[in-house]
Amino acid sequence: MATHNINLSDTEEKCLAYASVSTFNWIDNAARNRARIAQEEIIEKLVEHCNRNNIQLAVGADAQVQQAYDLEVVKTAAQVQQELEDNKV
C-alpha cells in the first residue's frame, strides 16, 4: 500500500477548510474516487480486449487491473507522456 504526503500552504488549508469539514477526508475521498473511476476504465478496456482476442479474464478487480497492465492494454500516464515526448519530431 502506498502512502502519499502533501504540503498545503496556510492559504490552501484555509480554502479547503472553507470547502470541507475535514481537509484530510476531502483529499482522501478525491484520491479514492479518482482511483475508482480509473479502475472502471481499466477493467472496461480489459474486458473489451479479452473478448476481442479470446483471452480468459482474470477473476477479481485487483487481478483484472494487473492483467490489463501485463497485457499492455493500459499504460501509466507517465509512460504515455514519455511516449508522446519520444515521438515528437
C-alpha positions as CSV (number, residue, x, y, z in Angstrom):
1,M,0.0,0.0,0.0
2,A,1.4,3.4,-1.0
3,T,1.4,6.4,1.4
4,H,1.4,9.9,0.0
5,N,2.0,13.1,1.9
6,I,1.3,16.6,0.7
7,N,2.1,20.0,2.0
8,L,-0.5,22.8,1.8
9,S,0.2,26.4,2.3
10,D,-1.7,28.1,5.1
11,T,-3.9,29.7,2.4
12,E,-4.6,26.4,0.7
13,E,-5.5,24.9,4.1
14,K,-7.9,27.7,4.9
15,C,-9.5,27.4,1.5
16,L,-10.1,23.7,1.9
17,A,-11.4,24.3,5.4
18,Y,-14.0,26.5,3.8
19,A,-14.9,23.8,1.3
20,S,-14.9,20.8,3.7
21,V,-15.2,19.8,7.3
22,S,-12.0,17.8,7.1
23,T,-9.2,18.6,4.7
24,F,-7.8,15.0,5.1
25,N,-11.2,13.4,4.4
26,W,-11.7,15.6,1.3
27,I,-8.2,14.7,-0.1
28,D,-8.7,11.1,0.8
29,N,-12.1,11.0,-0.9
30,A,-10.8,12.8,-4.0
31,A,-7.9,10.4,-4.5
32,R,-10.0,7.2,-3.8
33,N,-12.8,8.4,-6.1
34,R,-10.4,9.1,-9.0
35,A,-8.8,5.7,-8.5
36,R,-12.2,4.1,-8.6
37,I,-13.0,5.8,-11.9
38,A,-9.7,4.8,-13.3
39,Q,-10.3,1.2,-12.2
40,E,-13.6,1.1,-14.0
41,E,-12.0,2.5,-17.2
42,I,-9.1,0.0,-17.0
43,I,-11.5,-3.0,-16.5
44,E,-13.7,-1.9,-19.3
45,K,-10.7,-1.7,-21.6
46,L,-9.5,-5.1,-20.4
47,V,-12.9,-6.8,-20.9
48,E,-13.1,-5.4,-24.5
49,H,-9.6,-6.6,-25.2
50,C,-10.1,-10.1,-23.7
51,N,-13.4,-10.6,-25.6
52,R,-11.9,-9.4,-28.9
53,N,-8.9,-11.7,-28.5
54,N,-10.5,-14.7,-26.8
55,I,-8.4,-14.3,-23.7
56,Q,-9.6,-15.6,-20.3
57,L,-10.4,-12.7,-18.0
58,A,-8.7,-12.7,-14.6
59,V,-11.0,-13.0,-11.5
60,G,-11.4,-10.0,-9.2
61,A,-10.8,-6.3,-9.7
62,D,-7.2,-6.4,-8.4
63,A,-6.3,-9.2,-10.7
64,Q,-8.0,-7.6,-13.7
65,V,-6.1,-4.3,-13.2
66,Q,-2.9,-6.3,-13.1
67,Q,-3.8,-8.3,-16.1
68,A,-4.6,-5.1,-18.0
69,Y,-1.0,-3.8,-17.3
70,D,0.5,-7.2,-18.0
71,L,-1.2,-7.4,-21.4
72,E,-0.3,-3.8,-22.1
73,V,-3.9,-2.9,-22.6
74,V,-3.2,0.2,-20.5
75,K,-0.1,2.1,-19.5
76,T,0.6,4.6,-16.8
77,A,0.1,8.2,-17.6
78,A,3.9,8.7,-17.2
79,Q,4.5,6.0,-19.8
80,V,2.1,7.7,-22.2
81,Q,3.6,11.1,-21.6
82,Q,7.1,9.7,-22.3
83,E,6.0,8.0,-25.5
84,L,4.5,11.3,-26.7
85,E,7.7,13.1,-25.9
86,D,9.8,10.5,-27.6
87,N,7.6,10.7,-30.8
88,K,7.8,14.4,-31.1
89,V,9.8,15.3,-34.2
